[in-house]
Amino acid sequence: MKKIILSAVLTLLTMTVAMAETNDRLYMNDFQVTPGKNMKVDIILDNPSSKFIAFEFSLMLPDGLRIALNKKGKPDASLDEDRNEDHTMTTKDNGNGHYKFVCYSMENSEFNGTEGALIHLTLEADAAMTDGVYTGKIEGIMLSTQDVDIYPADETFTILAGNATGISTISSQADGSAAVYDMQGRRLTEAPKGLYIVNGRKYVIK
């Protein structure tokens, strides 16, 4: 019994270390949508520390945005052919913009490569979606190797809808007169084109 308990403790410690030290990420870049239109976006896996064989996570989309349906009436989500070996992915629509993704390999095959697009999505924006700034989230991420499960941090991303009311050009404010942060909360000394936070508000540099 003591050996079993010790083995379980060591397993938990190994998983905790993997969770604490991992540099692996599953994320989406910020993007812009046009109400009433569809667009292609990617979910990206960067895994410099490990070779993964499976994953699961939840994708949260804001009101007015959903994964479009394919010809079979299923969420239009597919594994990138260059990363996929012999994996099977299931995408479940749980309603209210909440999608669950689960992927595995019967042969425990590893995904090809260590960075780049993993999943391609087609998103559909309601015609009535109000112009503005929205936030999406990837949460409950679990990436599995042949030996251990790794739990990267949740990832948020920003969606600009339409003309993105309330978004301003900040080129005059990005010269050090105001604190400028990227969408991951890192303070910047220079701000090229992109989406940023200045004095607690979101701006875009064009």
The 8 nearest C-alpha neighbors of each residue, nearest first, counted from 0:
[[1, 3, 2, 4, 5, 6, 7, 8],
 [2, 0, 4, 3, 5, 6, 7, 8],
 [1, 3, 5, 0, 4, 6, 7, 8],
 [2, 4, 0, 6, 1, 5, 7, 8],
 [3, 5, 7, 1, 6, 2, 8, 0],
 [4, 6, 2, 8, 7, 3, 1, 9],
 [7, 5, 3, 9, 4, 8, 2, 10],
 [6, 8, 10, 4, 5, 9, 3, 11],
 [9, 7, 5, 11, 10, 6, 12, 4],
 [10, 8, 12, 6, 11, 7, 13, 5],
 [11, 9, 7, 13, 8, 12, 6, 14],
 [12, 10, 14, 8, 13, 9, 15, 7],
 [11, 13, 15, 9, 14, 10, 8, 16],
 [14, 12, 10, 16, 11, 15, 9, 17],
 [13, 15, 17, 11, 12, 16, 18, 10],
 [16, 14, 12, 18, 17, 13, 11, 19],
 [17, 15, 19, 13, 18, 14, 20, 12],
 [18, 16, 14, 15, 20, 19, 21, 149],
 [17, 19, 150, 15, 16, 149, 21, 20],
 [20, 18, 16, 17, 21, 15, 151, 150],
 [21, 19, 17, 18, 16, 22, 15, 23],
 [20, 22, 23, 17, 18, 19, 151, 48],
 [23, 21, 24, 20, 48, 47, 46, 151],
 [22, 24, 46, 21, 45, 47, 151, 48],
 [25, 23, 45, 44, 26, 151, 46, 22],
 [26, 24, 44, 43, 45, 42, 23, 27],
 [25, 27, 43, 42, 154, 24, 44, 137],
 [28, 26, 42, 43, 156, 41, 29, 25],
 [27, 29, 156, 30, 26, 157, 41, 42],
 [30, 28, 157, 156, 158, 27, 31, 194],
 [29, 31, 158, 28, 159, 157, 32, 40],
 [32, 30, 159, 158, 160, 33, 29, 161],
 [33, 31, 160, 159, 161, 34, 30, 124],
 [32, 34, 161, 36, 160, 35, 124, 31],
 [35, 33, 126, 124, 125, 36, 128, 161],
 [126, 34, 36, 125, 124, 33, 37, 123],
 [37, 35, 33, 34, 124, 123, 38, 32],
 [38, 36, 123, 122, 124, 121, 35, 39],
 [37, 39, 122, 121, 40, 123, 36, 32],
 [40, 38, 121, 120, 122, 119, 41, 37],
 [41, 39, 120, 119, 121, 38, 42, 122],
 [42, 40, 119, 118, 116, 120, 43, 27],
 [41, 43, 27, 118, 26, 117, 116, 119],
 [44, 42, 116, 117, 26, 115, 25, 41],
 [45, 43, 25, 114, 117, 24, 115, 46],
 [44, 46, 114, 24, 23, 113, 47, 115],
 [45, 47, 23, 113, 48, 49, 114, 44],
 [48, 46, 113, 49, 23, 45, 22, 114],
 [47, 49, 46, 23, 22, 21, 50, 113],
 [50, 48, 46, 47, 51, 144, 23, 113],
 [49, 51, 109, 144, 110, 52, 46, 48],
 [52, 50, 144, 109, 143, 53, 110, 49],
 [51, 53, 109, 144, 108, 107, 143, 110],
 [54, 52, 103, 143, 102, 51, 142, 104],
 [55, 53, 142, 102, 141, 143, 101, 103],
 [54, 56, 101, 141, 100, 140, 102, 142],
 [55, 57, 140, 139, 100, 138, 99, 141],
 [58, 56, 99, 138, 98, 137, 139, 100],
 [57, 59, 137, 98, 97, 136, 99, 60],
 [58, 60, 97, 136, 135, 96, 137, 57],
 [59, 61, 96, 135, 64, 58, 97, 65],
 [62, 60, 64, 135, 63, 96, 134, 133],
 [63, 61, 64, 60, 96, 95, 128, 65],
 [62, 64, 125, 128, 124, 61, 65, 127],
 [65, 63, 124, 62, 123, 61, 60, 125],
 [66, 64, 123, 122, 96, 67, 124, 60],
 [65, 67, 122, 74, 121, 123, 75, 68],
 [66, 68, 123, 122, 121, 75, 74, 65],
 [69, 67, 74, 73, 72, 75, 66, 70],
 [68, 70, 75, 72, 71, 73, 74, 67],
 [69, 71, 72, 68, 73, 75, 74, 67],
 [72, 70, 69, 73, 68, 74, 75, 67],
 [71, 73, 68, 69, 70, 74, 75, 67],
 [72, 74, 68, 69, 71, 75, 70, 90],
 [75, 73, 68, 76, 66, 67, 69, 90],
 [76, 74, 69, 68, 67, 121, 120, 73],
 [77, 75, 120, 119, 74, 118, 121, 78],
 [78, 76, 119, 118, 79, 75, 120, 88],
 [79, 77, 118, 117, 80, 83, 119, 76],
 [78, 80, 117, 82, 118, 81, 83, 77],
 [79, 81, 83, 82, 78, 84, 117, 77],
 [80, 82, 79, 83, 111, 84, 112, 117],
 [83, 81, 111, 110, 79, 80, 117, 112],
 [82, 84, 80, 110, 81, 79, 86, 85],
 [83, 85, 86, 110, 108, 82, 111, 109],
 [86, 84, 104, 83, 108, 87, 106, 105],
 [87, 85, 104, 103, 84, 83, 88, 102],
 [86, 88, 102, 103, 104, 89, 85, 101],
 [89, 87, 102, 101, 86, 90, 103, 100],
 [88, 90, 101, 100, 102, 91, 87, 99],
 [91, 89, 100, 99, 88, 101, 74, 92],
 [90, 92, 99, 98, 93, 89, 100, 74],
 [91, 93, 98, 94, 97, 99, 90, 74],
 [94, 92, 97, 98, 91, 95, 99, 96],
 [95, 93, 96, 92, 97, 98, 91, 65],
 [94, 96, 97, 93, 62, 60, 61, 59],
 [97, 95, 60, 94, 59, 65, 61, 98],
 [98, 96, 59, 93, 94, 95, 58, 92],
 [99, 97, 92, 58, 57, 91, 93, 96],
 [98, 100, 57, 91, 90, 56, 58, 92],
 [101, 99, 90, 55, 56, 89, 57, 91],
 [100, 102, 55, 89, 88, 54, 90, 99],
 [101, 103, 88, 54, 53, 87, 55, 89],
 [104, 102, 53, 86, 87, 52, 105, 88],
 [103, 105, 86, 107, 106, 108, 85, 87],
 [104, 106, 107, 103, 86, 108, 85, 87],
 [105, 107, 104, 108, 85, 86, 103, 52],
 [108, 106, 104, 105, 52, 109, 145, 103],
 [109, 107, 106, 52, 104, 84, 110, 85],
 [110, 108, 52, 51, 50, 111, 107, 84],
 [109, 111, 82, 83, 52, 51, 84, 112],
 [110, 112, 82, 109, 83, 81, 113, 84],
 [113, 111, 114, 82, 110, 115, 81, 50],
 [112, 114, 46, 45, 47, 111, 115, 50],
 [115, 113, 45, 44, 112, 46, 116, 43],
 [114, 116, 43, 44, 45, 117, 113, 112],
 [117, 115, 43, 41, 42, 118, 44, 79],
 [116, 118, 79, 43, 78, 44, 42, 82],
 [119, 117, 78, 42, 79, 77, 41, 116],
 [118, 120, 41, 77, 76, 40, 78, 42],
 [121, 119, 76, 40, 39, 75, 41, 122],
 [120, 122, 39, 38, 67, 75, 66, 40],
 [121, 123, 66, 67, 38, 37, 65, 120],
 [122, 124, 37, 67, 65, 64, 66, 36],
 [125, 123, 64, 34, 35, 63, 36, 37],
 [124, 126, 35, 63, 128, 127, 34, 64],
 [35, 125, 127, 34, 128, 124, 36, 33],
 [126, 128, 125, 129, 34, 35, 63, 124],
 [129, 127, 125, 63, 34, 126, 130, 124],
 [130, 128, 127, 131, 160, 161, 34, 63],
 [131, 129, 161, 160, 163, 164, 162, 128],
 [130, 132, 163, 164, 160, 159, 129, 133],
 [131, 133, 159, 158, 163, 160, 157, 134],
 [134, 132, 158, 157, 159, 61, 131, 135],
 [135, 133, 157, 156, 158, 61, 155, 136],
 [134, 136, 60, 156, 59, 155, 61, 157],
 [135, 137, 155, 59, 154, 58, 138, 156],
 [136, 138, 58, 154, 57, 153, 155, 59],
 [139, 137, 153, 57, 140, 56, 136, 154],
 [138, 140, 56, 57, 141, 153, 137, 55],
 [139, 141, 56, 138, 150, 55, 151, 142],
 [142, 140, 150, 55, 54, 149, 56, 148],
 [143, 141, 54, 149, 148, 53, 150, 51],
 [144, 142, 148, 53, 51, 52, 54, 147],
 [143, 145, 51, 146, 147, 52, 50, 148],
 [144, 146, 147, 143, 52, 107, 51, 50],
 [147, 145, 144, 148, 143, 51, 14, 149],
 [146, 148, 144, 143, 145, 149, 14, 13],
 [147, 149, 143, 142, 144, 141, 14, 150],
 [150, 148, 142, 18, 141, 17, 143, 151],
 [149, 151, 141, 18, 140, 142, 152, 148],
 [152, 150, 140, 24, 18, 149, 23, 153],
 [151, 153, 154, 150, 140, 24, 138, 139],
 [154, 152, 138, 137, 151, 139, 140, 155],
 [153, 155, 137, 136, 26, 152, 138, 156],
 [156, 154, 136, 135, 137, 134, 153, 157],
 [155, 157, 29, 135, 134, 28, 136, 27],
 [156, 158, 134, 29, 133, 135, 159, 30],
 [159, 157, 133, 30, 31, 132, 29, 134],
 [158, 160, 31, 132, 163, 131, 32, 30],
 [159, 161, 130, 32, 131, 163, 31, 33],
 [162, 160, 130, 33, 163, 32, 34, 159],
 [161, 163, 130, 164, 160, 131, 159, 166],
 [164, 162, 131, 130, 160, 161, 159, 166],
 [165, 163, 131, 166, 130, 162, 132, 161],
 [164, 166, 163, 167, 131, 132, 202, 201],
 [167, 165, 202, 164, 163, 203, 201, 168],
 [168, 166, 202, 203, 169, 165, 204, 201],
 [167, 169, 204, 203, 170, 202, 205, 166],
 [170, 168, 172, 171, 204, 173, 167, 202],
 [169, 171, 173, 172, 168, 204, 174, 205],
 [170, 172, 169, 173, 174, 168, 176, 175],
 [173, 171, 169, 170, 174, 177, 176, 175],
 [172, 174, 170, 175, 171, 169, 190, 179],
 [175, 173, 172, 176, 171, 189, 177, 170],
 [174, 176, 177, 173, 178, 188, 172, 179],
 [175, 177, 174, 172, 173, 178, 171, 179],
 [178, 176, 175, 172, 179, 173, 197, 198],
 [177, 179, 197, 198, 175, 180, 176, 186],
 [180, 178, 197, 187, 186, 196, 177, 173],
 [181, 179, 186, 196, 185, 184, 187, 195],
 [180, 182, 195, 184, 183, 185, 196, 186],
 [181, 183, 184, 195, 180, 196, 194, 185],
 [184, 182, 181, 185, 180, 155, 154, 156],
 [185, 183, 181, 182, 180, 186, 196, 195],
 [186, 184, 180, 181, 183, 187, 182, 179],
 [187, 185, 180, 179, 184, 181, 188, 178],
 [188, 186, 189, 180, 179, 185, 190, 181],
 [187, 189, 190, 175, 186, 179, 174, 173],
 [190, 188, 187, 191, 173, 174, 175, 179],
 [189, 191, 173, 187, 192, 188, 179, 193],
 [190, 192, 193, 189, 204, 205, 170, 173],
 [193, 191, 204, 205, 190, 194, 203, 170],
 [192, 194, 204, 203, 191, 195, 205, 190],
 [193, 195, 203, 202, 204, 181, 182, 201],
 [196, 194, 181, 202, 201, 180, 182, 203],
 [195, 197, 201, 180, 200, 179, 199, 202],
 [196, 198, 179, 200, 199, 178, 201, 180],
 [199, 197, 200, 178, 196, 177, 179, 201],
 [198, 200, 197, 196, 201, 180, 179, 178],
 [201, 199, 196, 197, 198, 202, 195, 166],
 [200, 202, 196, 195, 197, 166, 199, 194],
 [203, 201, 166, 167, 195, 194, 196, 168],
 [202, 204, 194, 168, 193, 167, 195, 166],
 [203, 205, 192, 168, 193, 169, 170, 194],
 [204, 192, 203, 168, 193, 170, 191, 169]]
